[in-house]
Amino acid sequence: MTSNLFPDPEIILGTSIVTILPEDTEDGEFSGTTSADYIQVDPNIAPFDFSLSGLQGSDTLVGGAGNDLISGNTGEDRLDGLNGADQLFGNTGNDLLYGGAANDQAYGGQGNDTLFGDIGDDIISGDKGVDFLIGGPGNDLFIMGDRGQLNAALIDDFIPGQAFIFARKGFHDLLMEGVVFKQRGV
């Protein structure tokens, strides 16, 4: 099993490199440094839930087979949940989030983010910035805008009846093609 962000396991980025091994699974919490970090859970570890945090810098954080909580914090981060029902938080910066298999939650935060839900019934929220949201197979929920802060959003692979779009208060402009709207409530 390799990361969807870096399918070649030989690619290593960052100034601080950590591979989480089976003997490191005492509490499941790992944090990066103030520079660019690469933290990856060893794919040979049985499903175990991890909490990975990048702190500062442009970090690459790759979860494992469990239900992981991954937070990039500041910087232009790359987060990959791999397997399990993961929660990914890009926070500030132009981030790339990849949920992977299972029902994931991906929250871009501030910045111009790209979010992939992949397989499963995912919740994908771009929040502030010009974001690109991709659901993948499954019944996905796309959440856009935050009190008028969103400039634009592009949603790819939206399937009516299988995915839903929720626009927060203050989201003014939405351009769509080939979509039929039904009003529910006032």
N, C-alpha and C positions, 0 to 999 in steps of 0.2 A: 504494500500500500504506500503510495507516494502522495505528496501534496498536489492539489490541483493548481496551485500557484506556481510551483516549480516541479514539473513532472520528472526532471532529471535529478536524482538524489545527490549527484555530485556538486550541484550548485549550492554554494554557501555564501550568504551575504551578511554583512554586519561586522562590528568590531568585537562583539561579545557573542559567542556561540555556545548554546546550551542544548544538549540532547538529554531529555528526561528518560532515565533508565528505570527498570523495574525496582531497583533498590532505593530510588528517589521518591517513591510514592507514599511516604509517611503521611503528609498532610495534603498533598495535591495542589499546593499554592506555590506559584513561581512568579517572580517579578524580574524585569530587565533592569537596565542601568540608565544613566542619563545620556548614553550614546545609542547608536543603532545596534539593535540586538536581533539575533536569530534564535528563537526558542522553538524546539520541536519535540513533541512526545514521541518516544520510540514506538513505532507501529507494532512491535512485538508484545507490548504490554496489553494484558487482558483489559476489557472495558472497565475503565476507572474514570471518575469525573475529575477534571482538572480545572484550576483557575489560573489563567495566564495573563499577566499584565506587562505591557511594554514600557510604561513610564514615559520618559522623554526620548526623542530621536525617532527616526524612521525605522520601525521595527517590523520583523516578519515573525508571526506567531502561528504555529501549526498545532492543532489539537490532536486528539487520538480517537479511540473507538468509543469513549464514554460521552456523557452529556457535559460538554465543557463550557466554561464561562471565559471568554477571551476579550480583553480590552486593550486597544491600541494606545489610548490616551493621546498625547501630543505627537505631531509629526505625521508624515505620509506613510501610513502603515499598511501592511498586507496581512490579513487574517484569514486562516483557513480552518474550519471546524472539522474537516474530514467526516468521520462517521459519528453518529449520536445526535441527539436533539440539542444542538448547541445554541448559545446566546453570544452574539458578536457585537461589539461596540467599537466603532471606529473613533468616535469623539472628534477632536479637532484635527484638521488636515485633510488632504485629498486622499481618501483611503480606498483600498480594494478589499472587499469582504466576500468570502466564498463559504456558504453554509455547508455544502456537501450533502451526503445522504441523511435522511430523517427529516423531522419537522423542526426546522431551524428558525431563529429570530435574528435578523440582521438590522442593525441601527447605524446609519452612517454618521450622524451628528453634523457638526459644522464642516463645511468644505464641499468640494465637488467630488462626490463619491461614486464608485461603481459597486453595486451589490448584486450578487448571484445567490439565489435561494437553492437551486439545483433540485434534486429529488426530494419529494415530501410536500406537506402542506405548510408552507413557510409564511412568516410575517416579515415583510421587507419595508423598511422605513428609511427614506433618504434624509428627511429632516431639512436642515438649512443648506442651501447651495444648489448648484446645477447638477442633478444626479441622474445616473443611468441605472434602472432597476430591471433585473431579469429574474423571473420566477423559476422557470424550469418545470418539469413534470410535477403535477399535483395541484391542489386547490389552494392558491396563494392569495394573500391579502397584501395589497400595496398601499402604503400610507404615505401621503405626500403633503408637504408644506407644514409650516408652523407659524401661524399668525402673520401671514404675508411675507415671510422671510424667504420663501422658495422662489427662485428666478425661473426655473424650468425643470421639467423632469421628462425623461424618455423611458417608457415602459415597453419592454420587448416580451414577446410570447404571451400576451394577455389572451385568455380564452374565455369568452362570455359563458357564464354559468359555472365555470370552474375556478375563476379568480375574481377578486373583488377589489375595487379602488375606493379608498377612503381619503377624502380631502379635508384637512383640518380647517377650522375657522380662519378666514383671511386668505385662503387660497383662491385667487381670482380668475386666472386664465388657464384653460385646459383645452388643448387642441387634440381631437381624436378623429380617426378615420375608420369607417366601417363598424361603428359601435352603435348599438341601440340602447337607449336609456329608458328605464322604467322608474317612475316616481314612487317612493314608499314613504308615507307620512309627510308631515310638514313641520 
